[in-house]
């Protein structure tokens, strides 16, 4: 039979056990008391503006007081920065483009772009090291060692310099295209991609600076070509424009005949002054067959067109296309039309196509069927540039180029009209 082993404790061990049991009972009583009472809120729970996530971070922090101070200071600094940002006025794309287009050419060249990058602190390195000099130094130092290697280095450095300049020019082109897409007046994208872009391209070429004589005098031949190009492309917009087209073509034939008869002067002012000298100004009228009278009528037609173009470009305008078309006619052409012309134009404008249909025509790709070879030599480049556009991209480009076309046409029209006015060339008779 197995007998259990009996353990005996001395008096000291028995006392120690009793003390431990007493402490355990006291701890159990404390736990019970804490569970029965409401939980106390931590010191940081009352901090104004501190969310639950921030409170948890502070609870778990080894240095809660430091973390509270750090959080408070950081929040105050961020609030200060936000307030400063609110106070700062951010310039528009147009303001930036105008500021850095120093020569007012409608394009930001590489030097202007470099100035813009430097002033705005953009993270772009546009510096072009003097690689030729560097290569020359390398050649001298290596002359006794590897002259062939130095030549290869010079060649590679030259190529790198060209690549750097090319990249910078590409960035500058991107700025121009961004400005153009934002509708900045005078900003020019590289190649128009829609019919309406071509329609205004002749006027933009005049404004580019390469055609303007002395920076402000309109050149005669580019002006004739711009209006003839516009007439050819306007044919594609619909039958309602045919009368305007025929009038423009007839007026430009008259201007060209007078220009050639007077020895093909380079500037419009010179041509008009020659006509004035030979007595083109008659009492209360201008002589029939004069360039001055033809240009006067052509500028009236341009103002009519730009008002109509602005109506199509304005998507916030809820009025019908015929409504703003008749309004443009009443303002620019009707005061000089008799009964027959007024009835003819108003009837045609009441049948003006919808905004969607007209914008669809304006967004067309230039093609050989439009007879553009003699009027717009760059139409093939334009067609190639836009051949991969999606319908949405094409319509977006059309709206940008429509605004550009209107703006460029207005500027040239105003310059021509100003010269007519300065020389007293007016004729208010009705047709």
C-alpha positions in Angstrom: 0.0 0.0 0.0 1.3 3.4 -1.1 1.6 6.0 1.6 1.5 9.8 0.7 4.5 11.8 1.6 3.8 14.4 4.3 5.5 17.9 4.0 5.9 19.9 7.2 6.6 23.7 7.2 8.4 25.5 9.9 7.0 28.6 11.5 8.8 31.1 9.2 7.5 29.6 6.0 3.9 29.5 7.4 4.2 33.3 8.3 5.4 34.2 4.8 2.5 32.3 3.1 0.0 34.1 5.3 1.4 37.5 4.4 1.2 36.7 0.6 -2.4 35.6 1.0 -3.2 38.9 2.7 -1.6 40.9 -0.1 -3.5 38.9 -2.7 -6.8 39.7 -1.0 -6.0 43.4 -0.9 -5.1 43.4 -4.6 -8.4 41.6 -5.5 -10.3 44.2 -3.4 -8.6 47.0 -5.3 -9.4 45.5 -8.7 -13.0 45.0 -7.7 -13.3 48.6 -6.6 -11.7 50.0 -9.9 -14.0 47.9 -12.1 -17.1 49.1 -10.3 -16.3 52.8 -10.7 -16.5 55.0 -14.0 -13.2 55.1 -16.0 -11.3 58.3 -15.5 -10.6 60.4 -18.6 -6.9 60.7 -19.4 -5.3 64.1 -19.0 -5.0 64.7 -22.7 -8.7 63.9 -23.5 -9.7 67.5 -22.8 -7.2 69.0 -25.1 -9.1 71.3 -27.6 -8.8 70.3 -31.2 -7.2 66.8 -30.5 -9.0 64.0 -32.3 -9.1 60.3 -31.2 -6.2 59.3 -33.3 -4.0 62.0 -31.7 -5.1 61.0 -28.2 -4.2 57.4 -28.8 -0.7 58.4 -30.0 -0.2 60.4 -26.8 -1.5 57.5 -24.6 1.0 55.2 -26.1 3.8 57.7 -26.0 6.7 57.4 -23.5 6.8 61.2 -23.2 3.2 62.4 -23.3 3.9 66.0 -22.2 6.6 66.4 -24.8 4.3 64.9 -27.5 1.5 67.3 -26.5 3.8 70.3 -26.9 5.2 69.0 -30.2 1.7 68.4 -31.6 0.5 71.9 -30.5 3.5 73.6 -32.1 3.2 71.6 -35.3 -0.5 72.4 -35.7 0.0 76.1 -35.1 2.8 76.2 -37.7 0.7 74.4 -40.3 -2.2 76.7 -39.6 0.1 79.7 -40.1 1.4 78.3 -43.4 -2.2 77.7 -44.6 -3.2 81.2 -43.8 -0.1 82.6 -45.7 -1.1 80.5 -48.7 -4.7 81.9 -48.6 -3.3 85.4 -48.6 -1.1 84.8 -51.6 -2.6 85.5 -55.0 -1.8 82.8 -57.5 -1.1 84.2 -61.0 -3.2 82.8 -63.9 -1.6 81.0 -66.8 -2.2 84.1 -68.9 -0.4 86.3 -66.4 2.6 84.0 -66.3 2.7 83.6 -70.1 2.5 87.4 -70.6 5.2 88.1 -68.0 7.8 85.8 -69.5 6.9 86.4 -73.2 9.2 89.4 -73.0 9.3 90.1 -76.7 5.5 89.7 -77.1 6.1 87.2 -79.9 3.3 84.9 -78.8 6.0 82.2 -78.1 8.3 81.6 -75.2 11.8 81.0 -76.5 14.5 79.2 -74.7 16.0 82.2 -72.9 12.6 83.4 -71.7 11.8 79.9 -70.6 15.1 79.7 -68.7 14.3 83.0 -66.9 10.9 81.6 -65.9 12.4 78.3 -64.5 15.0 80.3 -62.5 12.5 82.8 -61.0 9.9 80.2 -60.2 12.4 77.8 -58.7 11.3 74.9 -60.8 13.3 71.6 -60.4 14.7 71.7 -63.9 18.3 72.1 -64.9 18.4 74.1 -68.1 22.1 75.0 -67.9 24.1 74.1 -71.0 27.7 73.6 -70.0 30.5 74.7 -72.3 31.2 71.2 -73.4 33.5 72.4 -76.1 35.8 74.1 -73.6 35.6 71.1 -71.3 36.6 68.8 -74.1 39.4 71.1 -75.1 40.8 71.0 -71.6 40.5 67.2 -71.5 42.4 67.0 -74.9 45.3 69.1 -73.6 45.7 67.2 -70.4 45.5 63.9 -72.2 47.5 64.9 -75.3 50.5 62.8 -74.4 48.3 59.9 -73.3 45.3 59.5 -75.6 44.6 62.2 -78.2 42.1 60.0 -79.9 40.1 59.6 -76.7 40.1 63.4 -76.3 38.6 63.8 -79.7 35.9 61.3 -79.0 35.1 63.1 -75.8 34.8 66.4 -77.6 32.4 64.8 -80.1 30.3 63.2 -77.4 30.2 66.4 -75.4 29.0 68.4 -78.4 26.2 65.9 -79.0 25.2 66.1 -75.3 25.1 69.9 -75.6 22.8 69.7 -78.6 20.6 67.1 -76.7 20.4 69.4 -73.7 19.4 72.4 -75.8 16.8 70.3 -77.7 15.3 69.1 -74.4 15.1 72.7 -73.1 13.4 73.8 -76.3 11.0 70.9 -76.0 10.1 72.1 -72.5 9.6 75.7 -73.8 7.3 74.3 -76.5 5.3 72.5 -73.8 4.8 75.9 -72.0 3.6 77.4 -75.3 1.1 74.6 -75.9 -0.1 74.8 -72.3 -0.7 78.5 -72.6 -2.5 77.9 -75.9 -4.7 75.2 -74.3 -5.6 77.7 -71.6 -6.7 80.2 -74.1 -4.0 82.8 -73.6 -4.4 85.6 -76.2 -1.5 85.5 -78.6 -0.2 82.1 -77.3 0.5 79.8 -80.3 0.5 76.1 -80.5 3.0 74.7 -83.0 0.6 73.4 -85.7 -3.2 73.9 -85.9 -5.0 70.5 -86.0 -8.5 71.5 -87.0 -10.2 73.4 -89.8 -10.9 76.4 -87.6 -7.3 76.4 -86.5 -6.3 76.8 -90.2 -8.9 79.4 -90.7 -7.2 81.7 -88.2 -3.6 80.6 -89.0 -3.0 83.4 -91.5 -3.8 86.1 -89.0 -1.6 84.4 -86.4 1.3 84.3 -88.9 0.9 88.1 -89.4 1.0 88.6 -85.6 4.0 86.3 -85.1 6.4 89.2 -85.7 7.9 87.9 -88.9 5.3 89.6 -91.1 4.6 92.8 -89.3 6.7 95.7 -90.7 8.3 97.7 -88.0 6.3 95.8 -85.4 2.9 97.4 -86.3 2.4 98.0 -90.0 0.3 95.3 -91.6 1.9 93.7 -94.7 -0.4 93.7 -97.7 0.3 90.3 -99.3 0.1 88.2 -96.1 -3.2 90.0 -95.3 -4.6 89.1 -98.6 -3.5 85.5 -98.2 -4.9 85.3 -94.7 -8.4 86.5 -95.8 -8.3 84.2 -98.9 -7.4 81.2 -96.7 -10.2 82.1 -94.3 -12.7 82.3 -97.2 -11.6 78.9 -98.6 -11.9 77.1 -95.2 -15.2 78.9 -94.4 -16.7 77.2 -97.4 -16.7 74.0 -95.3 -18.8 75.4 -92.5 -22.1 75.4 -94.4 -24.2 77.2 -97.1 -25.1 80.1 -94.9 -21.5 81.4 -95.1 -21.4 81.3 -98.9 -22.4 84.9 -99.3 -19.7 86.1 -96.9 -17.2 84.0 -98.7 -18.0 85.4 -102.1 -17.9 89.0 -100.8 -14.5 88.3 -99.2 -13.1 86.7 -102.3 -14.3 89.6 -104.5 -12.9 92.2 -102.1 -9.5 90.5 -102.0 -9.3 90.5 -105.8 -9.9 94.2 -105.8 -7.2 94.8 -103.1 -4.7 92.6 -105.0 -5.4 94.5 -108.2 -4.8 97.9 -106.6 -1.7 96.6 -104.7 -0.2 95.4 -108.0 -1.1 98.6 -109.8 0.7 100.7 -107.2 3.9 98.7 -107.4 3.3 96.1 -104.7 4.1 98.3 -101.7 5.1 96.2 -98.7 2.8 97.8 -96.1 -0.9 98.5 -96.0 -0.3 102.1 -95.0 1.8 102.7 -98.1 -0.9 101.3 -100.3 -3.7 103.3 -98.6 -1.6 106.5 -98.7 -1.0 106.0 -102.5 -4.7 105.7 -103.0 -5.4 108.8 -101.0 -2.8 110.7 -103.0 -4.6 109.8 -106.3 -8.0 110.9 -105.0 -9.7 107.8 -103.7 -11.6 109.8 -101.1 -14.7 111.4 -102.8 -17.4 113.5 -101.1 -19.1 111.2 -98.6 -17.8 108.0 -100.2 -14.8 106.0 -101.4 -14.1 105.3 -105.0 -15.5 102.1 -106.3 -12.8 99.5 -107.1 -10.4 100.9 -104.5 -8.5 98.8 -102.0 -9.7 101.1 -99.2 -13.4 100.4 -99.9 -12.9 96.7 -100.2 -10.9 96.5 -97.0 -13.6 98.6 -95.2 -16.2 96.0 -96.1 -13.9 93.1 -95.4 -13.2 94.3 -91.8 -16.9 94.6 -91.2 -17.3 91.0 -92.3 -14.4 90.0 -89.9 -16.1 91.6 -86.9 -19.3 89.8 -87.8 -17.4 86.5 -88.0 -15.6 86.9 -84.6 -18.8 87.8 -82.8 -20.4 84.6 -84.3 -17.2 82.6 -83.4 -17.3 83.8 -79.8 -21.0 82.7 -79.6 -20.1 79.2 -80.7 -17.1 79.0 -78.3 -19.2 80.1 -75.3 -20.7 77.0 -73.8 -22.4 79.0 -71.0 -24.4 80.9 -73.6 -27.8 79.2 -73.8 -29.2 81.2 -76.7 -29.5 79.5 -80.1 -26.9 79.9 -82.8 -29.3 81.8 -85.0 -30.0 84.2 -82.1 -26.4 85.3 -81.6 -25.8 85.1 -85.4 -28.6 87.7 -86.0 -27.3 89.8 -83.1 -23.8 89.8 -84.7 -25.3 90.8 -88.1 -27.4 93.6 -86.6 -24.3 95.0 -84.9 -21.7 94.8 -87.7 -23.3 94.5 -91.2 -27.0 95.5 -91.1 -26.3 99.2 -90.7 -24.7 99.2 -94.1 -27.2 96.9 -95.9 -30.3 97.9 -97.8 -33.6 96.0 -97.9 -32.6 93.2 -100.2 -29.3 92.4 -98.4 -31.0 92.6 -95.0 -33.7 90.1 -96.0 -31.1 87.8 -97.6 -28.8 87.7 -94.6 -31.5 87.4 -91.9 -33.1 84.5 -93.8 -29.8 82.7 -94.0 -29.0 83.3 -90.4 -32.3 81.9 -89.2 -31.2 78.6 -90.7 -27.8 78.7 -88.9 -26.9 75.2 -87.8 -26.8 74.2 -84.2 -23.8 74.8 -82.0 -23.0 71.0 -82.0 -23.2 70.8 -85.8 -21.1 73.9 -86.4 -18.4 72.9 -83.9 -18.3 69.5 -85.6 -17.6 71.2 -88.9 -15.0 73.5 -87.3 -13.2 70.4 -85.8 -12.8 68.7 -89.2 -9.3 67.6 -90.4 -8.0 69.7 -93.3 -8.0 67.6 -96.5 -7.1 67.7 -100.2 -10.8 67.9 -101.2 -11.0 71.4 -99.6 -8.7 72.9 -102.3 -6.1 74.2 -99.9 -2.9 73.7 -101.9 -2.8 77.3 -103.1 -4.2 78.9 -100.0 -2.6 77.1 -97.1 0.7 75.4 -97.8 1.0 73.8 -94.4 -2.4 72.0 -94.4 -0.8 68.6 -94.8 1.4 69.1 -91.6 -1.8 70.1 -89.8 -3.6 67.0 -91.0 -0.7 64.8 -89.9 -0.5 66.4 -86.5 -4.1 65.7 -85.7 -4.6 62.3 -87.3 -4.3 60.3 -84.0 -6.7 62.6 -81.9 -9.7 60.9 -80.4 -13.1 62.7 -81.0 -13.0 64.2 -77.6 -9.4 65.4 -78.0 -10.3 66.9 -81.4 -13.3 68.8 -80.0 -11.1 70.1 -77.1 -8.5 71.3 -79.7 -11.3 72.8 -81.8 -12.5 75.0 -78.9 -9.0 76.2 -78.1 -8.3 77.0 -81.8 -11.6 78.7 -82.2 -10.8 81.1 -79.4 -7.3 81.6 -80.9 -8.8 82.2 -84.3 -11.2 84.8 -83.0 -8.5 86.6 -81.0 -6.0 86.7 -83.8 -8.6 87.9 -86.3 -9.8 90.7 -83.9 -6.2 91.9 -83.5 -5.4 92.1 -87.2 -8.9 93.6 -87.9 -8.3 96.3 -85.3 -4.9 97.2 -86.8 -6.3 97.5 -90.3 -9.3 99.5 -89.2 -7.1 101.9 -87.2 -5.1 102.7 -90.4 -8.3 103.2 -92.4 -9.6 105.6 -89.6 -6.3 107.5 -89.4 -6.4 108.3 -93.1 -10.1 109.3 -93.0 -11.1 106.4 -95.2 -14.8 105.7 -94.5 -18.0 105.1 -96.5 -21.3 104.7 -94.7 -23.4 104.1 -97.8 -25.8 101.2 -97.8 -25.7 98.4 -100.4 
